């Protein structure tokens, strides 16, 4: 959000700068209103319009056309606001003399001056999957579509400390899965909400990690365990269930349960023992139906190559409002 831009401009350019929503946005064409949030600012006596992309910022050619339209209608300098920026995009904007301010403090304001912080030279490591707190956060927002939370309240809901909650939310934000507005009692709290269906599911599913850390076998069903794996899929679809129960439990709860772990391989093969999945998070966080939640089930089975499993998973997920093939 632009509060960070306001702070940086006050610290480095104009201590009197104030950024506030542009109230005449309805004068813009619909496609501009749908693509950007608009703010007005006075920087060193110069009237500006700050624009922030609702989704992804368009390419430079499109930006130039949009900026020209906005400038013609407002007679103000137009400044882009980014949460982060690549070296390539920064270079391209500067070459085309397009003004911008970045959340981390970089800026290029050719009508006032230049102030740039060095962009990290190293290429960012590709995100291959959620961290466990981020996956829990992703699932929370999936099942609480209308929820709007700040970092403190979010941490309390999921048992995270404030730092863990902040990191999880930032991870979803960087993946463009959630957005935020500035609000709250102080007027400076970030209020997070997720993007709409089905984009939330489609963008997030590739980051899902299999929560199963380890599989053990036991003679008893632990208290607090949930039906999982192919056993759950068999109960929810037309696919044949396995010949033994499969349960899931938070790996941290295992030591609290007095269960007999069977390590004899021959006994495992000959007796219908309970196959117990030890998860990186509590499978009961998002389920009260006796089986693990549907998207966590998907995460545990999505690497299966059996077409029957793929079809059964699709059958189970198809009825969910957030799901699309």
Secondary structure, 3 states (H helix, E strand, C coil): CCHHHHHHHHHHCCCCCCEEECCCHHHCCHHHHHHEEEEEEEECCEEEEEEEECCCCCCHHHHHHHHHHHHHHHCCEEEEEECCCCHHHHHHHHHCCCCEEECCCCEEECCCEEECCCCCCCCCCCCCCCCHHHHHHHHHHHHCCCCCECHHHHHHHHCCCHHHHHHHHHHHHHCCCEEEEEECCCCCEEEEEECCCCHHHHHHHHHCCCCEEEEEEECCCCCCCEECHHHHHHHHCCCCCCCCCEEEEEHHHHHHCCCCECCCHHHHHHCCCEEEEEECCCCCCCCCCCECCHHHHHHHHCCCCCHHHHHHHHHHHCCCCCCCC
